[in-house]
């Protein structure tokens, strides 16, 4: 089970190591989440 061949689902997904698009969205959503949290806890008004 530890061995993987080239027909595995992960290999066929076509994802490349840097993941720039998904990383960009993740950072954007994290920033929005922190901004909303800052409003909620009255850190910013």
Phi, psi and omega in degrees: 000338180285335180278141179236143175253177185286352180266009180290159184296324181293318180293327182277354183289339178079010181285139178256155186306319184291332182049054187295319184293312183289327177292320178299315178295321180297317179292322178297313181293325176295318179297318178296319179299316179293325177295316178296320178296322179295320174297316184298318181269012177059032173286322171238150184252000000 
